[in-house]
Amino acid sequence: MKEKILEFIREINPYEEINADTSLMSEGILDSLTLVILIDEMESAFGVQIPESMLQPEYFENANQIAELIAGLLEKQNS
């Protein structure tokens, strides 16, 4: 899942060196527009709906945190 998330981020911003720990928000790799694009891609790919309450920068600081968010939503959805 983390690799797929990184793939989405690299498609959105192909000119940056990005790994699982890269600070996406504070380094300006993701902004409000690119975050919306990323969320749309992830919701489609993983079959989850990210609640509006979770559309906060702290949930999208790096690919590790995003993967944890998606995994938690999938777990909640499947229980």
VOMIBA-689966 format. One line per field, with one value per atom (N, C-alpha, C, O): atom name; x, y, z. Coordinates in nm, 4 decimals, padded with zeros to 6 digits, always signed. Each point is the difference from the previous one (the first is absolute). Layout:
BEGIN
a [CA  ...] $
xx [X  ...] $
yy [Y  ...] $
zz [Z  ...] $
***
This chain:
BEGIN
a [N  CA  C  O  N  CA  C  O  N  CA  C  O  N  CA  C  O  N  CA  C  O  N  CA  C  O  N  CA  C  O  N  CA  C  O  N  CA  C  O  N  CA  C  O  N  CA  C  O  N  CA  C  O  N  CA  C  O  N  CA  C  O  N  CA  C  O  N  CA  C  O  N  CA  C  O  N  CA  C  O  N  CA  C  O  N  CA  C  O  N  CA  C  O  N  CA  C  O  N  CA  C  O  N  CA  C  O  N  CA  C  O  N  CA  C  O  N  CA  C  O  N  CA  C  O  N  CA  C  O  N  CA  C  O  N  CA  C  O  N  CA  C  O  N  CA  C  O  N  CA  C  O  N  CA  C  O  N  CA  C  O  N  CA  C  O  N  CA  C  O  N  CA  C  O  N  CA  C  O  N  CA  C  O  N  CA  C  O  N  CA  C  O  N  CA  C  O  N  CA  C  O  N  CA  C  O  N  CA  C  O  N  CA  C  O  N  CA  C  O  N  CA  C  O  N  CA  C  O  N  CA  C  O  N  CA  C  O  N  CA  C  O  N  CA  C  O  N  CA  C  O  N  CA  C  O  N  CA  C  O  N  CA  C  O  N  CA  C  O  N  CA  C  O  N  CA  C  O  N  CA  C  O  N  CA  C  O  N  CA  C  O  N  CA  C  O  N  CA  C  O  N  CA  C  O  N  CA  C  O  N  CA  C  O  N  CA  C  O  N  CA  C  O  N  CA  C  O  N  CA  C  O  N  CA  C  O  N  CA  C  O  N  CA  C  O  N  CA  C  O  N  CA  C  O] $
xx [+00.0824  -00.0824  +00.0866  -00.0284  +00.1331  +00.0874  +00.0638  +00.0125  +00.0278  +00.0609  -00.1003  +00.0361  -00.1616  -00.1042  -00.0225  -00.0169  +00.0166  -00.0164  +00.1167  -00.0198  +00.1403  +00.1178  -00.0094  +00.0390  -00.0897  -00.0176  -00.0965  +00.0258  -00.1363  -00.0957  +00.0663  -00.0163  +00.0906  +00.0647  +00.1032  +00.0108  +00.0641  +00.1015  -00.0638  +00.0585  -00.1778  -00.0716  -00.0444  +00.0060  -00.0504  -00.0460  +00.1168  -00.0124  +00.1248  +00.1157  +00.1264  +00.0798  -00.0620  +00.1093  +00.1397  +00.0993  -00.0908  +00.1309  +00.0661  +00.1083  -00.1717  +00.0533  +00.0490  -00.0556  +00.1588  +00.0504  -00.0861  +00.0056  -00.0848  -00.0975  +00.0189  +00.0108  -00.0070  -00.0003  -00.1078  -00.0729  +00.0619  -00.1090  +00.0040  -00.1027  +00.2193  +00.0138  +00.0057  +00.0100  -00.0159  +00.0057  -00.1163  -00.1144  +00.1419  -00.1043  -00.0717  +00.0472  -00.1596  -00.0711  -00.0608  +00.0071  -00.0661  -00.0670  +00.1016  -00.0020  +00.0897  +00.0929  +00.1044  +00.0542  -00.0250  +00.0945  -00.0698  +00.0649  -00.1973  -00.0736  -00.0232  -00.0379  +00.0602  -00.0221  -00.1498  -00.0438  -00.0341  -00.1451  -00.0534  +00.0436  -00.1387  -00.0728  -00.1485  -00.0341  -00.0522  -00.1433  -00.0528  -00.0804  +00.1232  -00.0471  +00.0544  -00.0760  +00.2050  +00.0586  -00.0472  -00.0062  -00.0269  -00.0538  -00.1367  -00.0296  -00.0523  -00.1310  +00.0185  -00.0726  +00.1673  +00.0286  +00.0456  -00.0461  +00.1365  +00.0502  -00.1128  -00.0097  -00.0744  -00.1110  -00.0931  -00.0437  +00.0133  -00.0862  +00.0608  -00.0694  +00.1992  +00.0703  -00.0054  -00.0268  +00.0521  +00.0037  -00.1386  -00.0147  -00.0863  -00.1356  -00.0406  -00.0621  +00.0964  -00.0318  +00.0801  -00.0550  +00.1832  +00.0886  -00.0255  +00.0044  -00.0306  -00.0115  -00.1443  -00.0242  -00.0716  -00.1402  -00.0405  -00.0822  +00.1393  -00.0346  -00.0516  +00.0216  -00.0891  -00.0452  +00.0713  -00.0177  +00.0970  +00.0706  -00.0954  -00.0417  +00.0075  -00.0939  +00.0547  +00.1206  -00.2113  +00.0386  +00.0799  +00.0897  -00.1226  +00.0704  +00.1472  +00.0798  -00.0433  +00.1388  +00.0761  +00.1143  -00.1758  +00.0681  +00.0823  -00.0184  +00.1092  +00.0882  +00.1445  +00.0343  +00.0502  +00.1392  +00.0744  +00.0858  -00.1166  +00.0731  -00.0219  +00.0818  -00.1887  -00.0241  +00.0745  +00.0074  +00.0472  +00.0618  +00.1441  +00.0485  +00.0196  +00.1353  +00.1009  +00.0935  -00.1115  +00.0900  -00.0746  -00.1114  +00.1721  -00.0660  -00.0278  -00.0987  +00.1844  -00.0250  -00.1304  -00.0808  +00.0601  -00.1227  -00.1221  -00.1055  +00.1189  -00.1124  -00.0358  -00.1180  +00.2183  -00.0244  -00.0700  -00.0892  +00.1284  -00.0660  -00.1460  -00.0885  +00.0637  -00.1360  -00.0858  -00.1098  +00.1602  -00.0752  -00.0215  -00.1099  +00.2127  -00.0121  -00.1061  -00.0800  +00.0791  -00.1000  -00.1412  -00.0934  +00.0782  -00.1315  -00.0464  -00.1176  +00.2105  -00.0345  -00.0403  -00.0959  +00.1701  -00.0303  -00.1381  -00.0791  +00.0521  -00.1290  -00.1138  -00.1073  +00.1321  -00.0982  -00.0314  -00.1142  +00.2166  -00.0166  -00.0418  -00.0158  -00.0022  -00.0378  -00.1492  -00.0476] $
yy [-00.1193  +00.1193  +00.1253  +00.0953  -00.0951  +00.1168  +00.0329  +00.1169  -00.2202  +00.0229  +00.0611  +00.0848  -00.1282  +00.0550  +00.1471  +00.0826  -00.0493  +00.1386  +00.0841  +00.1102  -00.1625  +00.0710  +00.0190  +00.1045  -00.2034  +00.0093  +00.1144  +00.0782  -00.0693  +00.1089  +00.1356  +00.0923  -00.0810  +00.1275  +00.0371  +00.1163  -00.2145  +00.0263  +00.0394  +00.0769  -00.1288  +00.0412  +00.1457  +00.0756  -00.0372  +00.1363  +00.0981  +00.1100  -00.1497  +00.0883  -00.0766  -00.0401  +00.0203  -00.0845  +00.0606  -00.0685  +00.1941  +00.0653  -00.0014  +00.0558  -00.1183  -00.0054  -00.1404  -00.0987  +00.0910  -00.1275  -00.0339  +00.0697  -00.1757  -00.0323  -00.1428  -00.0931  +00.0767  -00.1334  -00.0045  +00.0976  -00.2075  -00.0192  +00.0981  +00.0235  +00.0346  +00.0922  +00.1468  +00.0872  -00.0585  +00.1382  +00.0793  -00.0451  +00.1618  +00.0878  +00.0689  +00.1002  -00.1548  +00.0437  +00.1390  +00.0800  -00.0516  +00.1292  +00.1105  +00.1050  -00.1282  +00.1064  +00.0306  +00.1105  -00.2063  +00.0250  +00.0523  +00.0259  -00.0107  +00.0558  -00.0963  +00.0422  -00.1703  -00.0994  -00.0164  -00.0164  +00.0210  -00.0003  +00.1338  +00.0518  +00.0031  +00.1187  -00.0362  -00.1161  +00.2107  -00.0316  -00.0630  -00.0930  +00.1410  -00.0551  -00.1411  -00.0905  +00.0718  -00.1323  -00.1013  -00.1197  +00.1678  -00.0897  -00.0532  -00.1179  +00.2027  -00.0434  -00.1056  -00.0994  +00.1200  -00.0967  -00.1332  -00.1066  +00.1140  -00.1216  -00.0752  -00.1222  +00.1939  -00.0632  -00.0696  -00.1123  +00.1769  -00.0600  -00.1293  -00.1006  +00.1039  -00.1196  -00.1138  -00.1147  +00.1470  -00.1028  -00.0571  -00.1208  +00.2062  -00.0493  -00.0968  -00.1026  +00.1341  -00.0889  -00.1294  -00.1087  +00.1205  -00.1172  -00.0958  -00.1218  +00.1763  -00.0839  -00.0239  -00.0767  +00.1412  -00.0216  +00.0504  -00.0618  +00.1733  +00.0595  +00.1415  +00.0614  -00.0125  +00.1387  +00.0664  -00.0414  +00.1425  +00.0705  +00.1050  +00.0915  -00.1050  +00.0947  +00.1426  +00.0223  +00.0722  +00.1409  +00.0383  +00.0841  -00.1462  +00.0300  -00.0397  +00.0487  -00.1361  -00.0451  +00.0743  -00.0343  +00.1346  +00.0781  +00.1101  +00.1187  -00.1612  +00.0897  -00.0295  -00.1154  +00.2172  -00.0201  -00.1070  -00.0687  +00.0530  -00.0984  -00.1436  -00.0868  +00.0597  -00.1346  -00.0246  -00.1135  +00.2187  -00.0105  +00.0517  +00.0457  -00.0531  +00.0544  -00.0837  +00.0549  -00.1863  -00.0852  -00.1261  -00.0253  -00.0523  -00.1194  -00.1031  -00.0730  +00.0656  -00.0935  +00.0336  -00.0889  +00.2163  +00.0420  -00.0213  -00.0410  +00.0684  -00.0202  -00.1484  -00.0352  -00.0515  -00.1445  -00.0458  -00.0848  +00.1398  -00.0338  +00.0449  -00.0728  +00.1913  +00.0520  -00.0927  -00.0383  +00.0025  -00.0864  -00.1381  -00.0548  -00.0017  -00.1313  +00.0039  -00.0927  +00.1990  +00.0136  +00.0103  -00.0587  +00.1327  +00.0130  -00.1330  -00.0351  -00.0385  -00.1314  -00.0974  -00.0758  +00.0786  -00.0883  +00.0311  -00.0902  +00.2178  +00.0445  -00.0381  -00.0414  +00.0558  -00.0306  -00.1495  -00.0397  -00.0428  -00.1454  -00.0676  -00.1221  +00.1996  -00.0631  +00.0091  -00.0486] $
zz [+00.0000  +00.0000  +00.0000  -00.0726  +00.1532  +00.0091  -00.1343  -00.0364  -00.0372  -00.1316  -00.0978  -00.0816  +00.0901  -00.0873  +00.0342  -00.0897  +00.2187  +00.0437  -00.0516  -00.0512  +00.0650  -00.0514  -00.1507  -00.0521  -00.0171  -00.1453  -00.0344  -00.0915  +00.1652  -00.0227  +00.0232  -00.0799  +00.1890  +00.0338  -00.1064  -00.0388  -00.0077  -00.1036  -00.1327  -00.0763  +00.0479  -00.1214  +00.0119  -00.0970  +00.2159  +00.0237  -00.0037  -00.0538  +00.1104  +00.0097  -00.0425  +00.0847  -00.2147  -00.0485  +00.0132  -00.0242  +00.0615  +00.0027  +00.1371  +00.0173  +00.0790  +00.1360  +00.0315  -00.0481  +00.1284  +00.0523  +00.1212  +00.1013  -00.1109  +00.1040  +00.0482  -00.0799  +00.2133  +00.0589  +00.1081  +00.0182  +00.0526  +00.0960  +00.1162  +00.0637  -00.0344  +00.1128  -00.0413  +00.0863  -00.2142  -00.0473  +00.0562  -00.0060  +00.0603  +00.0540  -00.1156  -00.0537  +00.0173  -00.1200  +00.0128  -00.0933  +00.2073  +00.0179  +00.0294  -00.0642  +00.1601  +00.0404  -00.1074  -00.0029  -00.0851  -00.1088  -00.1262  -00.1013  +00.1084  -00.1125  -00.1157  -00.1093  +00.1324  -00.1055  -00.0247  -00.1139  +00.2219  -00.0113  +00.0493  +00.1028  -00.1777  +00.0453  -00.0043  -00.0230  +00.0441  +00.0082  -00.1290  +00.0059  -00.1200  -00.1271  -00.0240  -00.0345  +00.0522  -00.0245  +00.1046  -00.0276  +00.1473  +00.1024  -00.0435  +00.0196  -00.0776  -00.0502  -00.1093  -00.0031  -00.0846  -00.1069  +00.0603  -00.0409  +00.1380  +00.0656  +00.0698  -00.0114  +00.0826  +00.0712  -00.0983  +00.0251  -00.1354  -00.1021  -00.0537  -00.0145  -00.0147  -00.0502  +00.1023  -00.0355  +00.1615  +00.1039  +00.0275  +00.0183  -00.0153  +00.0224  -00.1098  +00.0276  -00.1510  -00.1126  +00.0066  -00.0178  +00.0429  -00.0021  +00.1161  -00.0175  +00.1348  +00.1191  +00.0437  +00.0932  -00.1592  +00.0318  +00.1369  +00.0677  -00.0268  +00.1295  -00.0214  -00.1046  +00.2050  +00.0021  +00.1173  +00.1145  -00.1417  +00.1062  +00.0567  -00.0710  +00.1997  +00.0606  -00.0010  +00.0101  -00.0223  -00.0017  +00.1245  -00.0066  +00.1201  +00.1251  -00.0049  +00.0802  -00.1729  -00.0122  -00.1091  -00.0303  -00.0280  -00.1034  +00.0645  -00.0271  +00.1129  +00.0745  -00.0397  -00.0256  +00.0201  -00.0409  +00.0797  -00.0555  +00.1837  +00.0805  -00.0465  +00.0304  -00.1024  -00.0524  -00.1309  -00.0471  -00.0111  -00.1323  -00.0017  -00.1035  +00.2178  +00.0095  -00.0789  -00.0583  +00.0558  -00.0795  -00.0434  +00.0457  -00.1325  -00.0547  +00.1081  -00.0086  +00.1106  +00.1100  +00.0714  +00.0272  +00.0031  +00.0685  -00.0882  +00.0486  -00.1771  -00.0918  -00.0066  -00.0003  -00.0050  -00.0037  +00.1283  -00.0055  +00.1208  +00.1268  -00.0030  +00.0449  -00.0974  -00.0113  -00.0850  +00.0402  -00.1577  -00.0913  +00.0624  -00.0083  +00.0703  +00.0638  +00.1101  +00.0125  +00.0667  +00.1054  -00.0562  +00.0545  -00.1626  -00.0628  -00.0594  +00.0095  -00.0707  -00.0566  +00.1103  -00.0147  +00.1253  +00.1126  +00.0574  +00.0277  -00.0107  +00.0528  -00.0948  +00.0437  -00.1728  -00.1028  -00.0041  -00.0235  +00.0468  -00.0110  +00.1296  +00.0038  +00.1020  +00.1263  +00.0264  +00.1027] $
***
